[in-house]
Amino acid sequence: MSSTSYFTASSSSTPSSPHRIHDVFLSFRGGDTGFTFTEHLYKALVGRGIRTFRDDKMGSGEGVAPELLKVIEESRSSVIVFSENYFHSRRCLDELVKIMECQKDLGQAVFPIFYHVDPSHVRKQTGSFGEAFADYEENWKDKVGRWRTALTEAANLSGWHLLDG
């Protein structure tokens, strides 16, 4: 299936699924990829007529705004750009949990991109990702289990592993 036909295909709204406003919700850590890879990806998607939402449009901070959760729900799919510092943002991890919930509950497609990171490190939370989680275990015990599950599920999906810029 070509990405263009997937993203531009129309679907009817049902009471159990929200109205789809965006074709793609783009999740990324801005400091790692915001003005390089992710910017090029965003422009390429928009240039192909794919309605794409970048999560940097709702401000910064660690909390995920309810409006952003709604945007995730109203998207047909999500592209997650996992990068070296993605895991150092609780906001990114909370977004990821919501994305994976929408995949299960609403049938959204999820496409992971591993940007200069090893997919197995994401899957198992090892390497620098393990270090980030060691800090979280102490202060965010209520969320760590959901974050770990979401990371493992996302890393088990077919995606792209990019080693070069």
trRosetta pair geometry for C-beta under 8 A, 3 or more apart (Angstrom, degrees):
i j d omega theta_ij theta_ji phi_ij phi_ji
1 5 6.2 -120 -174 75 82 114
1 6 5.4 82 143 -58 120 107
2 5 4.7 85 64 10 93 100
2 6 7.0 -160 92 -7 47 86
3 6 5.6 -57 -148 38 35 112
3 7 5.9 21 162 -11 71 113
3 50 8.0 -24 143 -81 100 147
4 7 6.2 -64 -141 43 25 101
4 8 5.9 -4 170 5 65 118
4 48 6.0 -117 -104 172 100 126
4 49 8.0 57 -145 58 96 102
4 50 7.6 -117 -120 -63 60 109
5 8 6.5 -70 -133 50 24 93
5 9 6.0 45 163 -51 63 100
6 9 6.1 -45 -151 3 23 115
6 77 7.7 37 140 -32 116 150
6 109 7.2 -10 172 12 132 167
7 23 4.3 66 -168 179 93 136
7 24 6.6 -20 -129 -41 123 101
7 45 7.9 -129 -166 -155 168 96
7 48 7.8 69 77 111 142 119
7 50 4.6 -7 146 -122 147 110
7 76 6.9 149 -134 81 60 142
7 77 7.2 -85 -102 26 84 131
8 23 7.2 -18 -72 -108 46 146
8 49 6.5 31 -92 107 124 112
8 50 7.0 -99 -60 -94 84 72
11 20 6.8 59 56 11 110 144
11 76 7.6 137 16 -115 132 115
13 17 6.3 -144 -151 85 61 93
13 18 7.7 -50 -141 144 107 21
13 19 5.3 -14 -107 -96 141 67
13 20 7.5 -161 -88 2 92 81
14 17 5.1 61 53 25 86 96
17 20 7.8 -9 148 -45 109 94
17 106 5.6 114 -124 -149 88 94
17 107 7.6 -43 -103 36 128 107
18 73 5.1 68 14 142 155 100
18 74 5.1 -90 122 -93 130 67
18 106 7.2 -26 16 -129 89 142
19 74 6.2 0 83 -137 64 102
20 23 7.6 62 161 -87 115 44
20 74 6.0 155 -126 180 34 63
20 75 6.8 65 -148 -151 83 14
20 76 5.0 48 -154 -62 136 84
21 51 7.2 -124 142 138 55 142
21 71 7.5 -79 66 -136 126 65
21 74 4.4 20 16 148 100 124
21 75 7.3 -51 60 -78 73 53
22 25 6.0 97 101 -64 139 71
22 51 4.9 -142 -137 122 54 101
22 52 6.6 84 -165 -124 109 16
22 53 4.4 -53 -113 -15 160 111
22 71 6.8 34 5 -173 137 85
22 74 6.4 85 20 111 86 86
22 75 4.3 -28 78 -107 103 85
22 76 7.0 -137 102 8 56 77
23 45 7.9 -166 83 177 118 114
23 50 4.8 -107 75 -168 145 80
23 51 4.6 119 1 53 92 78
23 52 6.6 -44 62 -69 91 59
23 75 7.1 10 102 -160 12 79
23 76 5.1 -23 -146 33 46 124
23 77 6.7 -5 160 32 60 96
24 45 5.9 -72 42 -169 151 150
24 50 5.9 33 0 153 118 116
24 51 7.2 162 25 89 71 52
24 52 4.5 -13 68 -113 107 81
24 53 7.0 -173 95 27 58 66
24 75 6.4 24 178 -167 9 120
24 76 7.2 -39 -61 59 43 89
24 77 5.5 -26 -105 77 65 91
24 78 7.0 122 -162 -114 63 26
24 79 5.6 7 -167 -3 117 105
25 52 7.9 165 -87 -158 18 60
25 53 5.2 -19 -114 65 63 106
25 55 7.1 57 180 -58 89 95
25 71 6.3 131 -112 134 119 92
25 72 5.3 79 -139 -114 173 60
25 75 3.9 -115 -31 -38 103 175
25 77 7.3 -164 23 99 75 42
25 78 4.5 -29 67 -107 97 83
25 79 7.5 178 82 26 48 63
25 99 7.1 -154 88 -106 130 105
26 38 6.8 131 164 -161 127 103
26 41 7.1 153 -135 109 135 117
26 42 6.1 -86 -6 -90 177 93
26 45 7.6 -172 -65 26 128 160
26 52 5.8 36 -25 -178 117 105
26 53 6.6 -174 19 85 81 48
26 54 5.0 -27 67 -104 119 60
26 55 6.6 -141 86 -8 65 82
26 78 7.6 173 -79 -158 23 64
26 79 5.3 -10 -113 64 67 101
26 81 7.3 19 -175 -10 85 108
27 55 5.6 42 -110 -13 57 141
27 78 6.0 18 -5 -176 112 112
27 79 7.1 -179 28 88 72 49
27 80 4.7 -15 69 -112 112 70
27 81 6.9 -174 91 23 57 69
27 92 6.6 125 175 -146 104 82
27 95 5.2 169 -130 130 128 135
27 96 6.7 147 152 -75 158 70
27 99 6.4 -80 -23 -55 153 148
28 32 7.3 -133 172 66 93 103
28 33 5.3 -90 -177 70 131 117
28 34 6.6 161 113 -79 122 66
28 38 4.6 -161 79 -100 177 147
28 54 7.8 -37 31 -151 109 88
28 55 7.2 168 34 39 64 110
28 80 7.6 161 -71 -163 59 44
28 81 3.9 9 -102 53 102 116
28 83 6.9 50 -160 -3 85 120
28 86 7.2 -82 -157 -102 44 105
28 92 7.8 -50 139 -121 11 120
29 32 4.6 51 87 15 104 114
29 33 6.8 87 67 22 67 90
29 34 7.6 -92 116 -43 41 94
29 81 7.7 -129 19 93 66 95
29 83 5.4 -127 44 55 111 115
29 85 5.0 -160 134 93 157 87
29 86 4.4 -146 -22 -92 123 56
29 88 7.5 71 -133 52 150 86
29 89 5.6 172 -112 -1 106 138
29 92 5.6 -32 -75 -72 88 152
30 33 7.4 -106 -140 61 20 58
30 34 3.4 31 -156 -62 66 139
30 35 7.9 52 -174 -24 78 75
30 38 7.8 -101 -114 58 49 153
30 56 5.5 95 -83 -95 125 126
30 60 7.9 -76 21 -102 146 109
31 34 6.6 29 -36 2 17 118
31 85 6.0 -31 77 78 112 151
32 81 8.0 -175 94 125 118 111
32 83 3.6 147 137 123 154 150
32 84 5.9 171 -120 44 131 81
32 85 4.9 -177 -56 39 118 102
32 86 6.8 -62 17 -49 154 72
32 115 7.2 128 140 97 120 129
33 36 5.7 -95 -153 60 54 91
33 37 4.5 -49 -156 54 107 103
33 38 4.2 99 128 -17 102 105
33 81 5.5 -103 70 137 160 142
33 83 5.2 -167 -24 -61 115 152
33 115 5.7 29 -80 121 141 167
34 38 5.5 -33 -111 59 28 130
34 39 6.6 57 154 -44 44 95
34 56 6.5 86 -134 -66 119 153
35 38 7.8 9 -16 58 17 92
35 39 5.3 22 -149 -27 31 140
36 39 6.3 109 35 26 9 105
36 40 7.0 -24 155 -6 42 107
36 165 6.9 -72 168 -155 130 101
37 40 6.0 -64 -153 38 29 107
37 41 6.2 26 154 -18 67 109
37 81 6.9 158 109 -153 120 144
37 115 5.8 164 86 -134 167 139
37 162 7.4 141 -137 106 146 157
37 165 7.0 -140 -68 -162 101 62
38 41 5.4 -52 -143 38 34 113
38 42 6.1 39 156 -22 67 104
38 54 7.5 108 158 -130 114 116
38 81 5.6 -126 -86 14 104 168
39 42 5.7 -51 -146 35 29 113
39 43 6.4 26 156 -15 63 107
40 43 5.9 -56 -146 39 30 109
40 44 6.2 31 155 -21 65 108
41 44 5.7 -57 -147 36 29 111
41 45 6.4 28 156 -18 65 106
41 79 7.3 -147 158 123 138 151
41 81 7.4 172 31 -72 162 133
41 113 7.9 -122 -102 -8 158 171
42 45 6.0 -57 -149 36 28 109
42 46 6.3 21 158 -11 65 110
42 52 5.9 -176 -144 117 72 144
42 54 5.6 -1 -113 -69 139 121
43 46 5.9 -57 -142 43 30 108
43 47 5.8 36 156 -25 65 112
44 47 5.6 -54 -143 37 27 116
44 48 6.6 21 157 -15 61 107
45 48 6.0 -64 -155 38 29 105
45 50 4.3 -78 179 72 83 123
45 52 4.4 77 111 -50 133 147
46 49 7.8 59 -179 -65 34 13
46 50 6.6 -95 -79 62 28 71
46 51 8.0 56 -112 -112 69 26
46 52 5.5 -99 -63 31 80 117
53 57 7.0 -94 -169 26 81 135
53 71 5.5 -145 145 177 164 124
53 75 6.5 -114 30 -88 123 123
54 57 5.7 109 78 -22 81 98
55 58 6.5 -49 -171 25 59 106
55 68 6.5 62 -142 -148 93 121
55 71 7.9 161 -104 94 74 140
55 95 6.5 4 -125 -123 159 155
56 60 7.8 3 -143 -74 72 79
58 65 5.5 -139 165 36 129 134
58 67 6.2 -180 -131 89 131 111
58 68 4.8 -153 60 -73 172 108
58 71 7.6 -149 -49 3 138 148
59 65 7.3 75 51 -29 111 137
61 91 6.7 118 99 -73 54 142
62 89 7.3 -161 -122 -165 70 70
62 90 4.9 31 -166 61 102 110
62 91 5.1 -151 -158 -45 36 97
63 91 6.6 -5 48 -98 8 97
63 94 7.7 -16 -153 47 40 166
64 68 5.3 -116 -174 78 83 129
64 69 6.0 93 137 -55 115 92
64 91 5.6 144 -64 -149 78 77
64 94 4.5 -147 -17 110 130 128
64 95 5.8 166 -105 -66 135 72
64 98 7.1 -166 149 -16 163 141
65 68 4.6 97 61 0 83 101
65 69 7.4 -146 98 -4 47 83
66 69 5.5 -51 -151 34 40 115
66 70 6.5 43 150 -21 67 102
67 70 5.6 -53 -154 34 34 114
67 71 6.6 39 147 -23 65 101
68 71 5.4 -46 -149 31 38 114
68 72 6.7 41 150 -20 64 99
68 95 7.2 -63 145 -103 123 100
69 72 5.7 -49 -154 32 34 113
69 73 6.6 34 149 -17 64 105
69 98 5.5 -129 -130 -134 83 153
70 73 5.6 -55 -150 38 34 113
70 74 6.1 21 155 -11 68 113
71 74 5.9 -65 -142 46 29 104
71 75 6.5 38 155 -36 64 105
72 75 5.9 -55 -154 18 31 116
72 78 6.9 11 -146 -82 88 127
72 95 6.8 -180 -79 -156 142 79
72 98 5.0 72 102 128 162 122
72 99 5.9 -106 -160 -80 126 66
72 102 5.9 -154 145 -28 96 152
73 98 7.8 -78 -52 174 78 109
73 102 5.9 -158 -106 -104 53 125
73 106 6.9 139 -151 -37 70 162
75 78 6.2 87 105 -68 139 75
75 102 7.7 55 61 150 89 159
75 108 6.7 58 96 -135 80 135
76 108 6.5 157 162 -132 31 85
76 109 7.0 7 140 28 78 97
77 108 5.6 163 -103 -177 41 87
77 109 3.9 -21 -114 67 111 91
77 110 6.7 -172 -164 -75 78 33
77 111 6.6 35 165 -4 121 101
78 99 4.5 -81 51 -143 172 120
78 102 7.4 101 -20 74 126 129
78 103 7.8 -87 28 -61 115 100
78 108 6.4 50 -5 146 91 129
78 109 7.6 -175 28 94 57 55
78 110 5.1 -5 62 -117 95 75
78 111 7.2 -171 95 31 50 69
79 110 8.0 161 -87 -162 29 51
79 111 4.8 -22 -108 72 73 103
79 112 7.9 157 -161 -94 53 20
79 113 6.5 25 179 -9 95 111
80 96 6.5 67 -125 -110 141 94
80 99 6.6 137 -65 118 119 170
80 110 6.8 11 -6 -173 111 97
80 111 7.3 172 21 85 69 49
80 112 5.0 -25 66 -111 103 68
80 113 6.9 -177 88 27 51 70
80 154 6.0 -24 55 -166 158 138
81 86 7.4 -169 103 -84 62 132
81 113 4.8 -18 -111 69 64 112
81 115 5.3 19 -176 -13 92 130
82 86 5.1 -107 -145 25 54 162
82 112 6.1 13 -10 -168 114 103
82 113 6.7 -178 24 84 72 52
82 114 5.1 -17 67 -112 114 58
82 115 6.4 170 79 22 52 77
82 117 5.5 -95 125 57 100 139
82 119 8.0 106 70 -105 149 61
82 122 5.3 -1 -172 -98 160 142
82 154 7.7 144 -57 124 126 128
82 155 7.7 36 -48 -87 166 89
83 86 4.9 122 47 -34 65 100
83 115 4.6 -25 -89 75 85 111
83 116 6.4 34 -140 54 76 97
83 117 6.3 171 -142 -21 23 121
84 116 6.3 -37 -40 101 98 108
84 117 6.0 177 -73 -73 54 107
84 128 6.4 15 -163 81 83 152
85 88 4.7 -47 -164 29 75 120
85 89 7.1 68 145 -21 82 97
86 89 6.5 -72 -172 31 35 106
86 92 5.2 -143 -172 145 72 157
86 117 7.9 -82 18 -20 119 160
87 92 7.4 -103 -82 87 23 127
87 93 6.9 63 -138 -69 53 109
87 125 7.7 148 -139 -130 148 87
87 128 7.6 147 58 116 130 85
87 129 4.7 105 3 -128 174 84
87 132 4.5 141 126 69 108 161
87 133 7.4 -52 173 -46 125 83
87 151 7.7 37 -104 -104 109 139
88 132 5.3 -121 -84 -119 65 131
89 92 3.9 74 86 5 114 107
89 93 6.7 172 96 -9 62 82
90 93 5.5 -55 -148 41 38 113
90 94 6.2 41 152 -21 69 104
90 136 7.8 150 -93 -112 98 115
90 140 6.9 -161 -117 -104 126 159
90 143 7.4 56 -152 111 106 158
91 94 5.8 -53 -146 36 30 110
91 95 6.4 35 151 -21 63 103
92 95 5.5 -52 -150 34 33 115
92 96 6.4 37 150 -23 64 104
93 96 5.4 -49 -149 32 34 116
93 97 6.7 40 151 -22 63 98
93 143 7.4 96 121 152 125 122
93 147 4.5 0 -177 -126 124 115
93 150 7.3 132 -168 71 71 135
93 151 7.8 -31 -131 -55 91 104
94 97 5.7 -46 -152 29 35 113
94 98 6.7 34 151 -15 63 103
94 143 7.5 -43 -85 -155 86 136
95 98 5.8 -60 -156 39 34 110
95 99 6.2 36 148 -23 69 106
96 99 5.4 -50 -145 34 34 115
96 100 6.4 28 158 -14 66 105
96 147 7.2 72 75 -138 121 68
96 150 4.7 126 129 141 100 134
96 151 6.8 37 144 -70 150 64
96 154 6.4 -67 -163 -34 111 151
97 100 6.1 -59 -150 39 28 106
97 101 6.4 32 151 -21 63 106
97 143 8.0 -97 -49 -162 155 94
97 146 5.0 33 -120 150 132 112
97 147 6.5 -66 -61 -87 110 52
97 150 4.6 -109 -91 -58 57 154
98 101 5.5 -53 -148 35 33 114
98 102 6.4 32 154 -18 65 105
99 102 5.8 -58 -152 36 30 110
99 103 6.6 36 148 -24 63 102
99 108 7.5 -109 -166 95 66 140
99 110 6.1 107 156 -112 108 122
99 150 7.5 99 61 -163 88 120
99 154 7.5 46 97 -90 121 123
100 103 5.3 -42 -148 27 38 117
100 104 6.7 33 154 -13 64 102
100 110 7.0 15 -94 -74 59 165
100 149 7.7 177 116 117 159 86
100 150 4.4 -164 8 -132 149 88
100 153 5.3 94 -142 86 135 138
100 154 6.2 -98 -79 -56 114 93
101 104 6.0 -60 -154 40 32 106
101 105 5.7 3 162 3 71 118
102 105 6.1 -62 -122 53 28 95
102 106 4.8 -27 -166 35 70 119
102 108 4.5 15 132 13 100 137
103 106 7.4 -30 -68 56 8 76
103 107 7.3 14 -166 -150 40 10
103 108 5.0 -86 -90 67 52 84
103 109 7.4 72 -121 -116 92 8
103 110 4.9 -39 -86 -23 133 122
103 153 7.9 171 71 143 145 128
110 154 6.4 -96 146 -123 137 83
110 157 5.8 -109 94 -95 100 175
111 157 7.4 -136 -114 130 28 132
111 159 6.0 135 -177 -115 58 84
111 160 7.8 23 171 1 97 95
112 119 7.7 106 119 -121 134 105
112 122 7.8 160 -177 125 145 163
112 154 5.2 119 -73 166 131 92
112 155 6.6 -146 148 -96 176 40
112 157 5.5 126 4 71 111 111
112 159 3.5 -52 74 -95 80 155
112 160 7.6 -168 103 32 58 59
113 159 5.9 -149 -74 177 33 111
113 160 4.9 -8 -121 63 75 99
113 162 6.4 9 -179 0 97 115
114 117 5.1 -114 -173 72 88 82
114 118 7.1 5 173 -178 138 5
114 119 4.8 -93 -69 -69 159 79
114 122 6.5 -126 -112 -12 110 141
114 155 7.9 65 -79 -126 119 85
114 159 6.3 104 -16 112 89 126
114 160 6.9 -160 26 97 73 49
114 161 4.5 -11 62 -114 118 67
114 162 6.7 170 82 25 59 66
115 162 5.3 -6 -113 64 57 113
116 162 6.9 -37 -37 98 57 80
116 163 6.5 97 -100 -139 56 39
117 121 6.0 -112 176 66 94 124
117 122 6.3 86 130 -47 125 104
117 129 7.9 77 -161 -43 131 121
118 121 4.3 87 71 -2 96 106
118 122 7.4 -168 94 -5 54 80
118 127 7.0 111 42 -12 117 155
118 161 7.9 25 -132 -145 38 123
119 122 5.5 -53 -154 35 42 113
119 123 6.1 43 150 -22 72 106
119 155 5.3 149 -174 -160 83 97
119 159 7.1 157 -106 63 129 118
119 161 5.8 -82 -31 -90 111 115
120 123 5.3 -49 -141 38 37 116
120 124 5.9 5 167 7 70 112
120 126 7.4 -18 128 40 82 119
120 155 7.6 130 -97 170 21 135
121 124 6.6 -67 -132 54 23 87
121 125 7.4 57 170 -117 56 12
121 126 5.1 -106 -131 66 68 77
121 127 4.3 -25 -134 23 128 127
121 128 7.5 35 177 39 138 70
121 129 5.3 133 156 17 95 126
121 130 7.8 -100 -161 -22 86 91
122 125 7.4 13 -168 -71 24 51
122 129 6.5 156 -98 -67 43 171
122 151 5.7 -143 173 -178 76 99
122 154 7.2 -79 152 90 125 99
122 155 4.1 169 104 -90 106 130
123 151 7.1 180 -111 137 21 86
123 152 5.4 68 -159 -128 60 62
123 155 3.7 -146 -73 110 75 143
123 156 6.5 99 -119 -56 112 71
124 130 7.9 -15 119 -69 81 107
124 152 7.6 69 -74 -102 33 93
125 129 4.9 -121 -147 125 56 109
125 130 5.3 116 141 -84 71 64
125 133 5.1 33 174 -15 130 153
125 148 6.0 -61 -25 -123 148 88
125 151 6.1 79 -64 101 99 153
125 152 7.9 -59 -22 -60 96 86
126 129 6.5 36 55 62 24 98
126 130 4.6 10 -132 -39 32 125
127 130 6.0 122 45 10 31 100
127 131 7.6 -62 128 -4 39 96
128 131 5.3 -47 -155 30 43 118
128 132 6.7 47 148 -21 67 98
129 132 5.7 -47 -153 31 38 113
129 133 6.6 32 150 -14 65 106
129 151 7.8 153 178 -165 139 153
130 133 5.7 -59 -149 40 34 109
130 134 6.5 45 150 -31 66 98
131 134 5.7 -44 -152 20 33 115
131 135 7.4 30 152 -12 60 99
132 135 6.1 -59 -167 34 36 109
132 136 6.6 31 143 -18 68 110
133 136 5.1 -53 -143 39 44 115
133 137 6.3 61 155 -38 70 92
133 144 6.6 105 -156 -145 93 109
133 147 7.7 -175 -111 103 103 129
133 148 7.2 72 -131 -80 142 99
134 137 5.9 -38 -153 12 30 117
134 138 8.0 26 153 -13 54 98
135 138 6.6 -62 -171 29 37 107
135 139 7.1 -15 156 20 70 111
136 139 6.5 -86 -146 56 35 83
136 140 4.5 -46 -166 49 82 117
136 143 7.4 -87 -178 81 116 99
136 144 5.2 144 129 -94 112 105
136 147 7.2 -53 156 53 160 157
137 140 7.7 -30 -56 57 9 72
137 141 6.7 45 -172 -90 45 74
137 144 5.8 60 -97 -99 54 165
138 141 7.6 -58 162 -51 8 91
140 143 4.7 -44 167 46 103 107
140 144 5.6 125 104 -48 88 86
140 147 8.0 38 125 -7 128 140
141 144 5.9 -41 -135 10 30 117
143 146 5.6 -66 -163 45 55 108
143 147 5.7 53 145 -25 85 108
144 147 5.6 -57 -145 38 32 112
144 148 6.1 32 158 -20 68 106
145 148 5.9 -54 -146 36 28 110
145 149 6.4 27 156 -17 63 108
146 149 5.8 -55 -146 38 30 111
146 150 6.2 29 157 -18 65 108
147 150 5.9 -59 -148 38 28 109
147 151 6.3 28 156 -19 65 108
148 151 5.8 -56 -147 37 29 111
148 152 6.3 26 157 -17 65 108
149 152 5.9 -58 -148 38 29 109
149 153 6.2 26 157 -17 65 109
150 153 5.8 -56 -144 39 29 110
150 154 6.1 26 159 -17 65 109
151 154 6.0 -58 -144 39 27 107
151 155 6.1 20 160 -15 64 113
152 155 5.9 -61 -143 41 26 107
152 156 6.4 27 156 -23 62 109
153 156 5.8 -60 -152 32 28 112
153 157 7.3 38 150 -31 60 97
154 157 5.9 -46 -164 13 38 115
155 159 8.0 -77 -137 18 39 138
